[in-house]
């Protein structure tokens, strides 16, 4: 599955000054990891965000979101945001910051 390279590039721009961020191909797309823990990623035209189990319900109440489910087993703590919901930089910044903050709260892998 191809992924939206434009969205991936927008995320790269936000992380370019953070030496703790690496990229890895995952889920048929690209993932951005903070010290080995996934923060956000791009699959197809959509943004994947790791918000953590405690923030899942609040994240799902926001526009353009759904639970992350690639295998028939929904993953609590992970959501997908439609590409249409992150066309504005402020919207993307909020999601990237949220995913980055959760990943940064975890011990390095």
N, C-alpha and C positions, 0 to 999 in steps of 0.2 A: 504494500500500500504506500502510495506517495504521501508526502506531507507538505503543508504550505510553507515553502521556504521563506516567503516574505514574512510570515508570522515568526518563524524561527529566527530570522535576522533581527527583527524588532526585539526579541528577547535577548539575543546576543549583545545588542547595544546596551541593554540595561545591566548586563552582567560583566561587561568588558573590564571594569576596574576591580572585580572581585577575583583574586587568585584562587579562592576556594571552589570556584565553579568549574566543572568539567562537563563535557557533552558525551552522550552515549546513545547509540541507536537502540531503541527499545519499543515494543508494542507497535511495530511497523512504522515508527516515526522517530523523533529525536527527543531525548530527555536531557534536562539540565540538572546536574546534581551538585549539591553543596557538601563537600567533604564525603562524597560517596552516597549521600542520601538524596533521593529524587525530590526536587522542589516543584518544577513544572516541566511540561513537555508539549510537543505538538504531534497530533495524530490526525491525519487527513487535514481538514480545515479547522480543526478544533484545538483548544487549549486544555491540557490536563493539568490539574492543580492538586497538590497534596496539602490538604488543609488540616488533617488530623481528625480523629474520631469525634472529639468534643466540638469541633466547629462545622461538622458536616451539615447538620440541620439548618444552621444559619446560612451557610453557603448555598444550599439548595433552595432557599427562599429568594435568592437573587435572580434577576432575569437571565435567561439563556443557559441555565445549568441543569445537569442531570447527574445521577450517580455514575461513577466509572464502573463499567461492566463489560468486559471483553469475552468472558468465558461462561457466562450464565451465573456467575457468583459475584454479586455486587461487592465492591470493595469500599467499606466504610472508611472515611477519612480521605478518600480520593474522589474528585469530581471532574466533570468535563464541562467546559464553557464553550458554547458555540462560537465559531469565528465571527459571526455577526455581532456578538455581544462584546467583542474586544476590538472593534474598529477604531475607537478613540484611544489615544495614548493614555489618558487618565484611567480608563477602565482596565487596560492591560497592566498599567503600573500597579494598580490595587491588587490584582490577582497575582502578579509576579511577586510583589512584596509579601503577600500572605503566604504563598507557597515557600518562598525563601525563608521567611521567619520560622515556619514550622520545621523545615529541613535543618535550619541552623540550631534549633532547640534539641536536636538529636545528637547522640554521640557520633563522632566520625567513624566511618567503616574502614 
